[in-house]
Structures are given as structure tokens and as C-alpha cells.
Amino acid sequence: MKIAIGSDHVGFELKQTIKAYLEELGHEVTDFGPFEASRTDYPIYGEKVAKEVASGAYPAGILICGTGVGISISANKVAGIRAVVCSEPYSAKLSKEHNNTNILAFGSRVVGEDLAKMIVSAWLDAEFEGGRHAKRVEMIRSIENE
């Protein structure tokens, strides 16, 4: 799968780890920055990754900042994005199965490397269930289009 990834300076090191992990799993990963750990602003990278996912160029995105909250809020401002911030695998799995999330976010100050890998795996392995959940995702789209 093609995956877009981005972070801020706080998430930079964990982004490098997750990027390597995704590549080990056989995914094609494109890094949208930053490319060094110098201070930067998370909305820049939340927007970059979100626009790539919303355009259809990438079916999935992963974002990392200190908590995952700010960067996910930024991504969710882009139409068509359903970004979720998770600090454990169960919510990541259900977010894909029930909400058809297309961006996963987490915080480098909240989760360590091993837990981050578990969250990523749970999210990537899950599939949208459709059915009653499709109606709800469509309701979210309707709100977005108002």
C-alpha cells in the first residue's frame, strides 16, 4: 500500500522508526516532512499529508506530533479526511472498521516505538465493515459538505 507520512519536530524520530517499519512490512512510504528535527509547526505537515490522501494519491496517511492531537485536528480540516488519534491498538482497529478512517495519528510523547508499531499494524490490518457504518460515514460527509 502507498502511505503518506508526516510529523512535526517532536514526532520526527518516531516518524523515522515508523517509516522503516512500514517499509519492512512491504509498504511504499512517502515522507512529506519534515526532513530534520528542527522546530516546525505541525499544521504544515498535517495539511500536506491530508491533501495527498484526500486527492486519492495515497489511500492512507500517518501523522505524528507530541500528542497526535494537533496534527490530527489540522488534517481533519481537509475535506474528505477522517483522521483519528490513537494511543492503543483497539481504537485504531475500530476506527477503520467503523469510521473508515484514512489517516492515523499518534503522539511521540504518549506512545513508545513498540506500542506505535502495534497501533499502526492494528489500523492497517483492519478493513472498513460497511453496512450500518457506511450510513454513518455518509452522514459525516454530509456534515462536511454543509
C-alpha positions in Angstrom: 0.0 0.0 0.0 1.1 3.6 -0.6 1.2 5.5 2.6 1.9 9.2 3.1 3.7 10.1 6.4 4.5 13.3 8.2 5.3 14.8 11.6 6.4 17.8 13.4 9.8 18.2 15.1 8.7 16.4 18.2 7.5 13.4 16.2 10.4 13.3 13.8 12.4 10.5 15.5 9.3 8.2 15.9 8.4 9.0 12.3 11.7 7.6 11.1 11.1 4.4 13.1 7.6 4.0 11.8 8.6 4.7 8.2 11.3 2.0 8.4 8.7 -0.4 10.0 6.2 0.3 7.2 8.9 -0.4 4.6 9.8 -3.7 6.3 6.1 -4.7 6.0 6.3 -4.0 2.3 4.5 -0.7 2.1 5.6 2.1 -0.2 6.1 5.2 2.1 6.4 8.8 1.0 7.7 11.2 3.7 6.2 14.7 3.4 8.4 16.1 6.1 10.0 17.5 8.0 13.3 16.1 7.0 15.2 17.1 10.1 14.3 17.6 13.8 14.4 21.4 13.7 11.5 23.2 15.3 8.5 23.4 13.0 4.7 23.7 13.0 2.5 20.6 12.9 -0.3 22.1 10.8 2.1 22.3 7.8 2.5 18.6 7.7 -1.0 17.6 8.8 -2.3 19.6 5.8 0.3 18.2 3.4 -0.4 14.6 4.2 -4.2 15.2 4.3 -4.3 16.8 0.9 -2.4 13.8 -0.6 -4.8 11.4 1.0 -7.9 13.4 0.1 -6.7 13.7 -3.6 -6.6 9.9 -3.8 -2.8 9.8 -4.5 -2.4 7.8 -1.2 -5.1 5.6 0.3 -3.7 6.1 3.8 -1.7 8.6 5.9 0.2 8.5 9.2 0.9 11.6 11.3 2.9 12.1 14.4 3.4 15.0 16.7 3.8 15.3 20.5 0.3 14.0 21.3 -1.2 13.3 17.9 -4.0 15.8 18.7 -2.9 19.0 16.9 -1.7 17.3 13.8 -4.9 15.2 13.5 -7.1 18.4 14.0 -5.1 20.0 11.2 -5.6 17.0 8.9 -9.3 16.9 9.7 -9.8 20.4 8.3 -9.2 19.0 4.8 -12.4 17.8 3.1 -12.6 14.0 2.8 -10.3 13.3 5.7 -11.2 11.1 8.7 -8.1 11.3 10.9 -8.1 9.5 14.2 -5.6 10.0 17.0 -5.0 6.7 18.9 -2.8 5.7 21.8 -3.7 2.0 21.7 -4.5 -0.6 19.0 -8.1 -1.3 19.8 -9.3 2.2 18.9 -7.2 2.2 15.8 -8.7 -1.1 14.6 -12.3 0.1 15.3 -11.7 3.5 13.8 -11.0 1.8 10.4 -13.7 -0.9 10.8 -16.5 1.5 11.8 -15.4 5.0 10.7 -13.3 4.2 7.6 -10.5 6.4 8.9 -7.9 7.3 6.3 -5.3 8.9 8.5 -3.9 7.6 11.7 -2.2 9.9 14.2 -0.4 9.4 17.5 1.9 11.2 19.8 5.6 10.5 20.3 5.2 11.8 23.9 2.3 9.4 24.5 3.4 6.1 22.9 6.7 4.4 22.6 8.1 2.7 19.5 6.7 -0.8 20.2 3.2 0.5 21.0 3.3 2.7 18.0 4.0 -0.3 15.8 1.2 -2.2 17.3 -1.2 0.7 16.7 -0.1 1.0 13.1 -0.4 -2.7 12.5 -3.9 -2.9 14.0 -5.0 0.1 11.8 -3.5 -1.3 8.6 -4.8 -4.8 9.1 -8.4 -3.6 9.8 -10.9 -3.2 7.0 -14.0 -1.0 6.8 -17.1 -3.1 7.5 -19.6 -1.0 5.6 -23.2 -1.9 6.4 -24.7 0.2 9.1 -21.3 2.0 9.4 -21.4 3.2 5.8 -24.6 5.2 6.6 -22.8 7.0 9.5 -19.7 7.7 7.4 -22.0 9.2 4.8 -23.6 11.3 7.5 -20.2 12.7 8.4 -19.6 13.5 4.7 -22.9 15.4 4.7 -21.9 17.5 7.7 -18.6 18.2 6.0 -20.4 19.4 2.8 -22.8 21.8 4.6 
